[in-house]
């Protein structure tokens, strides 16, 4: 049964890869990508699943900055000197 699945996937590899690459890149994929073996395809998928830590860090800093400003204004309000 497993061999049958691999046989079907192997016989339709071009269509499966084309569909996969169209989902990733639209029509901007290259023919070199169509000939990727299984390891190269795994590396491509894993590279797309990585978190963008730079973007996460910027968002975290922005939220931290806004909360800090709000807390500072609540805890240390401006005092008006009255004569």
C-alpha positions in Angstrom: 0.0 0.0 0.0 2.8 2.4 0.9 4.6 1.5 -2.4 1.4 2.3 -4.3 1.3 5.7 -2.7 4.9 6.4 -3.6 4.3 5.2 -7.1 1.4 7.5 -7.6 3.3 10.5 -6.1 6.3 9.7 -8.2 4.3 9.4 -11.4 2.6 12.8 -10.7 5.7 14.5 -9.3 5.8 17.3 -11.9 2.1 18.3 -11.3 2.5 18.1 -7.5 5.7 20.2 -7.5 4.2 22.7 -9.9 1.1 23.1 -7.7 3.3 23.5 -4.6 5.6 26.1 -6.2 2.6 28.1 -7.6 1.2 28.2 -4.0 4.6 29.5 -2.8 5.8 31.8 -5.5 2.8 32.4 -7.8 4.1 32.1 -11.4 7.6 33.3 -10.4 9.2 29.8 -9.7 12.1 28.6 -11.8 12.6 25.4 -13.7 15.5 24.5 -11.4 13.0 24.4 -8.5 10.9 21.9 -10.5 13.8 19.5 -10.4 14.5 19.6 -6.7 14.9 16.3 -5.0 13.3 15.4 -1.7 16.0 16.8 0.5 16.1 20.2 -1.3 12.3 20.4 -1.1 12.5 19.7 2.7 15.1 22.5 3.1 12.8 24.8 1.1 9.8 24.1 3.4 11.9 24.4 6.6 13.3 27.7 5.4 9.7 29.0 5.0 8.7 27.9 8.5 11.4 29.8 10.4 10.2 32.6 12.6 11.1 36.2 11.7 12.8 37.1 15.0 13.7 40.6 13.8 10.0 41.4 13.2 9.0 39.9 16.5 11.6 41.9 18.3 10.4 45.2 16.7 6.8 44.5 17.7 7.9 43.5 21.2 9.9 46.7 21.6 7.0 48.9 20.3 4.6 47.3 22.8 7.1 47.6 25.6 7.8 51.3 24.8 4.0 52.2 24.7 3.3 50.4 28.0 6.3 52.0 29.6 5.3 55.5 28.5 1.7 54.9 29.8 2.9 53.6 33.1 5.4 56.5 33.5 2.6 59.0 32.9 0.3 57.3 35.4 2.9 56.9 38.1 4.6 60.2 37.7 2.0 62.8 36.6 3.2 66.3 35.9 2.9 68.5 38.9 1.8 72.1 38.5 3.5 74.5 40.9 0.9 76.9 42.2 2.0 80.1 43.9 
